[in-house]
Structure formats: structure tokens, C-alpha cells
Amino acid sequence: QEVTSVKEIGRQTQSFAEQLKGLQDILKNPKQRGVLGEYYLETVLKNVLPPGMYQIQYPFENGEIVDAAVFINDKIVPIDSKFSLENYNRLVHASDEERPAFEKTFVNDLKLRINETAKYIRPREGTMDFAFMFIPSEGIYYDLLTNKVGAGEDDNLIQRAASKNKVIIVSPTSFLAYLQTVMQGLKALSIEKKAEEIQKRVGELGKHLQTYETYMQKLGVTLGTTVNHYNAAYKELGKVDKDVLRITGEAPGLSPEVLPMPEKEE
């Protein structure tokens, strides 16, 4: 039984090794690697945003296509997936003597990718004045973030890309945080819009109450006039009673009932 179990473990290990080799083969192919990066990007978007808020492979007017676009109200946030793996692997496995040259090559490669992403910033076509460059590798992003790669005198490549090119470099984890922040911002914006709508409706309600008060004042005046007419009519009826008394010597005995004037409560 133990021998059989060891053989089974061996077969599973061999299967895992073949799967890893297959994954390595995929990552060696730039086109397939790009597809994998786009898959990661779509997965993050799908897990955070509703379907109508983003689009994969968004086309621009000149026919160029960005990997994804997020729609925020009437604005578009372009997102391009970049996976610069070959030069990064050369850098990681380079000796101390070779490292400066490989780092320069890798940084130049990233700068090209940043410029490629920046071309999708097109306010004339409704985009925001920034774009996301999605790197589906936490290792590469971490090295950029901690200045292990691409460090300048006062900043790193991520900061330079954001300030100079308006390109925000993100990894799957940081991009998820950005998207969640966007969603919270949209909720706050929705609440603000609802508050503005409520204020508008309250203003209209105030106008309606003023109009209602005007009509009630008119009604009060009308009621006062009606009471005056009623009391005046009863006074005339009292005079009729006296006239009958003079003529017949016997009065009907009418007792006019005078109504009080309506009082307006303050």
C-alpha cells in the first residue's frame, strides 16, 4: 500500500510538473502571455464592477483598441495590460556585473509600455486625463514600488509615470483597491446627487406651501365675508319681524342667530 501511495504521489508530482512546464511555455510566448494578462485584468474587473460599467477591448475612433475601459458617469478610464517578462527575468537572474545593463533594458522596456498606455488618454473622445497600466505580476510591481528597479533620484518609476505621463501603474492587488475606491466614490456621488434632488424637491414643496397658505388666506377672507353677509341677512330678518309686529300686532318671534367672525390662529 505504501509503495502504491508513493507511486501515486509520483504520478501527481509529474502531472504538476507538466502543468508548470505548460504554464512556462505559455509565459514564454509574448502573445499568449498578453492573453493571460488580459484574462487577469478581466477577472479583477468582473469581481468588482457590474457588467455595464466596463468593456473589454474598447475601440477608439481611429480603430486602436485598449484592453479594457471603465465607465464612470460620462467619462472613460482606459486600462492597458502590459507584461514585460523577458527582460525582467534576465534582470532577476543577472549577476551583479550584468545587473545595471539588464536593469536599464528593463526600465526602457517599461517606459515604452508607459508611452503606449499614455496614448489612450484622449479627453476629446471622453476619457479621463489619466490611464491605468495593469501589470499582472505582483513581483514586478513590488520591485518598482520599493525602488529595487527603476529608482530615480527623488522618486521611482511608478511616481514618474503618474506625474509625467498621467499613467497609473497597478498590480492585480493595487488595482483592486483602486476599483473599490472608485466604487465608494461613485456611491458618495450618488448620495450627493440624491441630496441635491431632495433639496430641489424641498424647495418646490416650500413654494407649494406658500401657494397653499395664500389660498387659505383668501378662503379666510371669503369666510369672513360670508359670515358678514349671513349676520347682515339675519339683521334684516329681525327688521322684518318688527314690521310684521306693526302690521298685525303679533310678531313671529324670530330670534336672529349671529355667527362670530372666524379667528385666525397665530
Residue pairs with C-beta under 8 A, 6 or more apart in sequence:
26 32
26 33
26 36
27 33
27 36
27 85
30 83
30 86
33 83
33 85
34 81
34 83
36 83
36 136
37 67
37 81
37 82
37 83
37 134
37 136
38 56
38 67
38 68
38 81
40 81
40 134
40 136
40 172
41 67
41 68
41 79
41 81
41 134
41 136
41 175
42 56
42 68
44 172
44 175
44 176
44 179
45 54
45 56
45 68
45 70
45 179
47 176
48 176
48 179
48 180
48 183
49 70
49 179
49 183
52 71
53 70
53 71
53 72
54 68
54 69
54 70
54 71
55 68
55 69
55 71
56 67
56 68
57 65
57 66
57 67
57 68
58 65
58 66
58 68
58 69
58 76
58 78
59 65
60 66
60 120
60 122
60 125
61 125
64 119
64 120
66 78
66 79
66 80
66 120
66 131
67 79
67 80
67 81
67 134
68 78
68 79
68 80
68 81
68 134
69 76
69 77
69 78
69 79
70 76
70 77
70 79
70 179
70 182
71 77
72 128
72 182
72 186
73 189
74 126
75 126
75 127
75 128
76 125
76 126
76 127
76 128
77 127
77 128
77 130
77 131
77 132
78 117
78 120
78 121
78 122
78 127
78 128
78 131
78 132
79 131
79 132
79 133
79 134
80 116
80 117
80 120
80 131
80 132
80 133
80 134
81 134
81 135
81 136
82 110
82 113
82 116
82 117
82 133
82 134
82 135
83 135
83 136
83 137
84 106
84 109
84 110
84 113
84 135
84 140
85 137
87 102
87 105
87 106
87 109
88 106
88 137
88 139
88 140
90 102
90 105
90 106
91 99
91 102
91 103
91 105
91 106
91 149
94 101
94 102
103 149
103 150
106 149
106 150
107 149
107 150
107 157
110 144
110 150
110 157
111 157
113 133
114 133
114 161
114 165
114 167
114 169
115 165
117 131
117 132
117 133
117 165
117 167
118 131
118 165
118 166
118 167
120 127
120 131
121 127
121 128
121 129
121 130
121 131
121 166
121 167
123 129
129 166
130 162
130 166
130 167
130 168
131 166
131 167
131 168
132 167
132 168
132 169
132 170
132 175
132 178
133 161
133 167
133 168
133 169
133 170
134 170
134 171
134 172
134 175
135 141
135 169
135 170
135 171
136 171
136 172
137 171
138 171
138 172
138 173
140 149
140 171
141 169
141 170
141 171
141 174
142 148
142 171
143 149
144 150
144 156
144 157
144 158
144 169
145 156
145 158
147 156
149 157
150 156
150 157
151 157
152 160
155 163
157 169
158 169
161 167
161 168
161 169
162 168
162 169
168 178
170 178
220 262
220 264
223 262
224 261
224 262
227 259
227 260
227 261
227 262
228 261
230 259
231 258
231 259
234 256
234 257
234 258
235 256
237 254
237 256
238 254
238 256
240 254
241 251
241 252
241 253
241 254
242 251
244 250
244 251
244 252
245 251
